[in-house]
Amino acid sequence: MPARKSAAIPLPGRAVRGSTTGRPIMAAFDLLGRRWTQRILWELRTDVPSFRALRERCDAVSPSVLNVRLAELREAGLVEVGEPAGYRLTDEGKALLAALLPLHAWAEKWARRLERKRTP
């Protein structure tokens, strides 16, 4: 049985989910929408974990999926191999997380509003 070829990494200028022209925002949404991608980025926000430590932080992610996601994030310029033998965010990856922090704050407020609606 031949190995399954993975889909091309979503990058601006390439056709991606939601955009045949590869608009940058759609490429970013496509990349961030892949399983485990956001969690991996979040776990890299504070230090330079080894592959094993990163896998432990990401709960049940399989080693093969983690390998694929890290390769995609490296190709996208968001993650690089750091010293000593770990993974870290690039400046571009840090800029992405900084851009997502307002969304994080909004989501926390949204969750509280929904919780207040549910509790009598």
C-alpha positions as CSV (number, residue, x, y, z in Angstrom):
1,M,0.0,0.0,0.0
2,P,1.6,3.4,-1.0
3,A,2.2,6.0,1.7
4,R,-0.5,8.6,1.9
5,K,0.8,11.9,0.7
6,S,0.1,14.8,3.0
7,A,-1.7,17.9,1.7
8,A,0.5,20.9,0.8
9,I,1.1,23.3,3.6
10,P,-1.2,26.3,3.3
11,L,0.8,29.4,2.4
12,P,-0.2,32.7,0.9
13,G,-0.6,32.6,-2.9
14,R,-1.5,28.9,-3.0
15,A,-5.1,27.6,-3.2
16,V,-6.2,26.9,0.4
17,R,-9.5,26.0,2.1
18,G,-11.8,28.9,1.5
19,S,-9.7,30.6,-1.2
20,T,-8.7,29.5,-4.6
21,T,-6.3,32.4,-4.8
22,G,-4.6,31.8,-1.5
23,R,-5.4,35.1,0.2
24,P,-3.0,35.5,3.2
25,I,-5.7,35.5,5.8
26,M,-7.3,32.4,4.4
27,A,-3.9,30.6,4.3
28,A,-3.4,31.6,7.9
29,F,-6.8,30.3,8.9
30,D,-6.2,27.1,7.0
31,L,-2.8,26.5,8.7
32,L,-4.2,27.4,12.1
33,G,-7.2,25.1,11.6
34,R,-5.1,22.0,11.3
35,R,-5.4,19.6,14.2
36,W,-2.9,20.4,17.0
37,T,-1.4,23.4,15.3
38,Q,-2.7,26.0,17.7
39,R,-1.9,23.8,20.7
40,I,1.7,23.4,19.5
41,L,2.1,27.1,19.0
42,W,0.6,27.8,22.4
43,E,3.0,25.3,24.1
44,L,6.0,27.0,22.5
45,R,5.1,30.4,23.8
46,T,7.3,30.2,26.9
47,D,10.4,28.1,26.3
48,V,12.2,25.6,24.0
49,P,10.9,22.1,24.8
50,S,12.3,18.9,23.3
51,F,10.1,16.9,21.0
52,R,9.3,14.5,23.9
53,A,8.4,17.4,26.3
54,L,6.3,19.1,23.6
55,R,4.5,15.8,23.0
56,E,3.7,15.4,26.7
57,R,2.4,19.0,26.9
58,C,0.1,18.3,23.9
59,D,-1.7,15.4,25.6
60,A,-2.6,12.7,23.1
61,V,-0.9,13.9,19.9
62,S,0.8,11.1,18.1
63,P,4.5,11.4,17.3
64,S,3.8,11.2,13.6
65,V,1.2,14.0,13.7
66,L,3.5,16.2,15.9
67,N,6.3,15.6,13.4
68,V,4.1,16.6,10.5
69,R,2.8,19.7,12.2
70,L,6.3,20.8,13.3
71,A,7.5,20.4,9.7
72,E,4.6,22.5,8.4
73,L,5.2,25.2,11.0
74,R,8.9,25.2,10.2
75,E,8.1,25.6,6.4
76,A,5.6,28.4,7.3
77,G,8.5,30.2,9.1
78,L,6.7,30.1,12.5
79,V,8.8,27.5,14.3
80,E,12.5,26.6,14.2
81,V,14.8,24.1,15.9
82,G,16.3,25.7,18.9
83,E,19.2,25.0,21.2
84,P,19.6,22.6,22.9
85,A,17.6,20.2,20.7
86,G,14.2,21.8,21.2
87,Y,11.7,23.8,19.2
88,R,11.0,27.5,19.5
89,L,8.9,30.1,17.9
90,T,10.6,32.3,15.3
91,D,10.0,36.1,15.4
92,E,7.2,35.5,13.0
93,G,5.7,32.9,15.3
94,K,5.9,35.3,18.2
95,A,4.3,38.0,16.2
96,L,1.4,35.6,15.3
97,L,0.9,34.8,19.0
98,A,0.9,38.5,19.9
99,A,-1.7,39.0,17.2
100,L,-3.8,36.2,18.6
101,L,-3.8,37.5,22.2
102,P,-6.7,39.9,21.7
103,L,-8.7,37.0,20.3
104,H,-7.7,35.0,23.5
105,A,-9.0,37.9,25.6
106,W,-12.2,38.1,23.6
107,A,-12.8,34.3,23.9
108,E,-12.3,34.5,27.7
109,K,-15.0,37.3,28.0
110,W,-17.3,35.4,25.6
111,A,-17.0,32.2,27.7
112,R,-17.9,34.2,30.8
113,R,-20.9,35.8,29.1
114,L,-22.2,32.4,28.0
115,E,-21.7,31.0,31.4
116,R,-23.7,33.8,33.0
117,K,-26.5,33.1,30.5
118,R,-26.6,29.4,31.5
119,T,-26.6,29.9,35.2
120,P,-29.9,31.2,36.7
